[in-house]
Amino acid sequence: MLRASARAKSVMLAAAYRIAPPDLDDGTPQELSLCGSLLVQGALMAARAGNDRAAGDLLDEAVELAARVGDGNDHHHTAFGPTAVDLARVAVAIELGDGTGAITQHETAIERDGWRWLPLEHRAAHLVDAARAYLQVGNVIEAARNLVLVDNLAPSEIRHRPAARRVVAEVAQQSDAPTTITDLANGLGLV
């Protein structure tokens, strides 16, 4: 599994660097978006492998591309831009067990104008990640609030996405879980 993950990451990064123009000033927004999205995916893979340095370096590379692309675009259906990189930093922090850092980054990211421009599904998936971060620091109320918000914004994310269903079940099983989340979990057949 680890070898397959390392191989996938190297293939992804090779593709990213192949797409990237030699001079970023000559790159089209489409090229920069695709390359940046692949760098973000590589950073997430590095974080899952516990390599915080590689994850940080890849996100730092993605920041430069994101600044050139800007928020509010959806080249190649990536929704890549500065806000997407901020959201990736949240996911990386969660994978590395830094719930506090993830929450700080989350609270900043959702205040950006670019947050509203992201596709609804991207925002919903991020709010599931935010719930994981709140759960990491023991804030069950905020974790539940984010999951209920996802259910209101994009119910299919909660109902059909296995990762989201796992988070709902985990939050609902906490002794101090609010009734809103236990009701949601019961309605989904998770508890």
C-alpha positions as CSV (number, residue, x, y, z in Angstrom):
1,M,0.0,0.0,0.0
2,L,2.8,2.4,1.0
3,R,4.7,1.6,-2.2
4,A,1.6,2.1,-4.3
5,S,0.9,5.4,-2.6
6,A,4.5,6.6,-3.2
7,R,4.3,5.5,-6.8
8,A,1.0,7.4,-7.3
9,K,2.4,10.5,-5.8
10,S,5.5,10.4,-8.0
11,V,3.3,9.9,-11.1
12,M,1.1,12.7,-10.1
13,L,4.0,15.1,-9.5
14,A,5.6,14.1,-12.8
15,A,2.4,14.9,-14.6
16,A,2.1,18.3,-12.8
17,Y,5.7,19.3,-13.7
18,R,5.1,18.1,-17.3
19,I,2.0,20.3,-17.6
20,A,3.7,23.3,-16.0
21,P,5.2,25.8,-18.5
22,P,8.9,26.4,-18.1
23,D,8.1,30.1,-17.4
24,L,4.9,30.6,-15.3
25,D,4.3,33.9,-17.1
26,D,3.8,32.0,-20.3
27,G,1.3,29.5,-18.7
28,T,-2.4,29.6,-19.5
29,P,-4.8,29.7,-16.5
30,Q,-5.9,26.2,-17.6
31,E,-2.3,24.8,-17.5
32,L,-1.7,26.5,-14.1
33,S,-5.0,25.3,-12.7
34,L,-4.3,21.7,-13.7
35,C,-0.7,21.7,-12.5
36,G,-1.7,23.4,-9.2
37,S,-4.5,20.9,-8.6
38,L,-2.0,18.0,-9.1
39,L,0.4,19.6,-6.7
40,V,-2.4,19.9,-4.1
41,Q,-3.2,16.2,-4.6
42,G,0.4,15.4,-4.2
43,A,0.5,17.4,-1.0
44,L,-2.5,15.5,0.4
45,M,-0.8,12.1,-0.5
46,A,2.4,13.3,1.2
47,A,0.4,14.3,4.3
48,R,-1.3,10.9,4.4
49,A,2.1,9.3,4.3
50,G,3.1,11.5,7.3
51,N,5.6,13.6,5.2
52,D,4.7,17.1,6.5
53,R,7.7,18.8,4.8
54,A,6.9,17.5,1.3
55,A,3.2,18.4,1.9
56,G,4.1,21.9,2.9
57,D,6.6,22.3,0.0
58,L,4.0,21.2,-2.6
59,L,1.4,23.5,-1.2
60,D,3.9,26.4,-1.2
61,E,4.4,25.7,-4.9
62,A,0.7,25.6,-5.5
63,V,0.3,29.0,-3.8
64,E,2.3,30.7,-6.6
65,L,0.2,29.1,-9.3
66,A,-3.0,29.9,-7.4
67,A,-2.1,33.5,-7.2
68,R,-1.7,33.7,-10.9
69,V,-5.0,31.9,-11.6
70,G,-7.1,33.7,-8.9
71,D,-10.3,32.7,-7.3
72,G,-13.7,32.3,-9.1
73,N,-12.5,30.3,-12.0
74,D,-13.1,26.6,-12.7
75,H,-10.6,25.7,-15.4
76,H,-10.8,22.0,-16.2
77,H,-13.4,21.8,-13.4
78,T,-10.7,22.1,-10.7
79,A,-12.0,25.2,-8.9
80,F,-8.3,25.8,-8.3
81,G,-7.2,29.1,-6.8
82,P,-6.0,30.7,-3.6
83,T,-9.0,29.5,-1.6
84,A,-8.7,26.0,-2.8
85,V,-5.0,25.9,-1.7
86,D,-6.1,27.3,1.7
87,L,-8.7,24.4,2.0
88,A,-6.0,22.0,1.1
89,R,-3.9,23.3,3.9
90,V,-6.8,22.4,6.2
91,A,-6.9,18.9,4.9
92,V,-3.2,18.5,5.2
93,A,-3.2,19.7,8.8
94,I,-6.0,17.2,9.6
95,E,-4.0,14.4,8.1
96,L,-1.0,15.4,10.1
97,G,-3.0,15.5,13.3
98,D,-2.9,19.3,13.7
99,G,-6.6,19.9,14.5
100,T,-5.9,23.3,16.0
101,G,-3.9,24.5,12.9
102,A,-6.6,23.1,10.7
103,I,-9.3,25.0,12.5
104,T,-7.4,28.3,12.4
105,Q,-6.8,27.9,8.6
106,H,-10.5,26.8,8.1
107,E,-11.8,29.9,9.8
108,T,-9.6,32.1,7.7
109,A,-10.4,30.3,4.4
110,I,-14.2,30.5,4.7
111,E,-14.0,34.3,5.2
112,R,-12.3,34.7,1.8
113,D,-14.4,35.9,-1.2
114,G,-13.2,32.9,-3.0
115,W,-15.2,30.6,-0.6
116,R,-18.5,31.7,-2.1
117,W,-17.2,31.0,-5.6
118,L,-16.3,27.4,-5.0
119,P,-18.7,24.8,-6.3
120,L,-21.2,23.7,-3.6
121,E,-19.8,20.2,-3.5
122,H,-16.3,21.5,-2.8
123,R,-17.6,23.7,0.1
124,A,-19.5,20.7,1.5
125,A,-16.5,18.4,1.3
126,H,-14.4,21.0,3.1
127,L,-17.0,21.4,5.9
128,V,-16.8,17.6,6.4
129,D,-13.0,18.1,6.8
130,A,-13.6,21.0,9.2
131,A,-15.9,18.7,11.3
132,R,-13.0,16.2,11.4
133,A,-10.7,19.0,12.7
134,Y,-13.2,20.1,15.4
135,L,-13.5,16.4,16.4
136,Q,-9.7,16.2,16.7
137,V,-9.7,19.0,19.3
138,G,-12.7,17.6,21.1
139,N,-15.2,20.3,20.0
140,V,-18.1,18.0,19.2
141,I,-20.6,20.9,19.0
142,E,-18.8,22.6,16.2
143,A,-18.1,19.3,14.4
144,A,-21.9,18.6,14.5
145,R,-22.7,22.1,13.4
146,N,-20.5,21.7,10.3
147,L,-22.1,18.4,9.4
148,V,-25.6,19.6,9.8
149,L,-24.7,22.6,7.6
150,V,-23.4,20.1,5.0
151,D,-26.7,18.2,5.2
152,N,-28.5,21.5,4.6
153,L,-26.3,22.7,1.7
154,A,-25.6,19.4,-0.1
155,P,-27.5,16.5,1.4
156,S,-26.0,14.1,-1.1
157,E,-22.5,14.6,0.3
158,I,-23.7,13.3,3.7
159,R,-26.0,10.6,2.3
160,H,-23.7,9.1,-0.4
161,R,-20.1,10.0,0.5
162,P,-18.6,7.2,2.7
163,A,-16.0,9.5,4.4
164,A,-18.7,12.0,5.4
165,R,-20.9,9.2,6.7
166,R,-18.0,7.9,8.8
167,V,-17.6,11.4,10.3
168,V,-21.3,11.7,11.1
169,A,-21.2,8.4,12.8
170,E,-18.1,9.3,14.8
171,V,-19.6,12.6,16.0
172,A,-22.9,11.0,16.8
173,Q,-21.2,8.5,19.0
174,Q,-19.7,11.1,21.3
175,S,-21.3,11.4,24.7
176,D,-21.9,15.1,24.3
177,A,-23.2,14.9,20.7
178,P,-26.1,17.3,20.2
179,T,-29.5,15.8,19.2
180,T,-29.3,17.4,15.7
181,I,-26.4,15.1,14.8
182,T,-27.7,12.0,16.5
183,D,-31.0,12.5,14.7
184,L,-29.2,12.9,11.4
185,A,-27.1,9.7,12.1
186,N,-30.3,7.8,13.1
187,G,-32.0,9.0,9.9
188,L,-29.1,7.7,7.9
189,G,-29.0,4.4,9.7
190,L,-25.6,5.0,11.1
191,V,-26.3,4.4,14.8
